[in-house]
């Protein structure tokens, strides 16, 4: 099961493999009937899987899975400098290798800004003076 986990990762089969190794080690030390070994394997599989879910189940969500594929939302909270002023038209700001449209209060070029949200079009950042 542990080897299959390497080919199909999901952090579930590893716990079944751990239960199998535990029962195997116990059977090596103490001769147990097959029915006891199978029952112990089933019980340990459930216990280990619940342990794994409890301690490792929420790691992906906590790491920001909600904004993984949403580059604009991942910029919320970042500070930057306006390249073009915000007035009647949206300004422009650069983060990393991308130029973004920026809407907010009237600000001159070169002003420090902070991203507070994303417009409904998904390509315009909502900013305020930093």
Secondary structure, DSSP 8 states (H G I E B T S, - for coil): -HHHHHHS-SSSHHHHHHHHHHHHHHHHHS---HHHHHHHHHHHHHHHHHHHHHHHTTHHHHTTGGGTT-HHHHTTT-EEEEEE-BSSS-EEEEETTEEEEEESS-B-TT-EEEEEEE-TTSSEEEEEE-
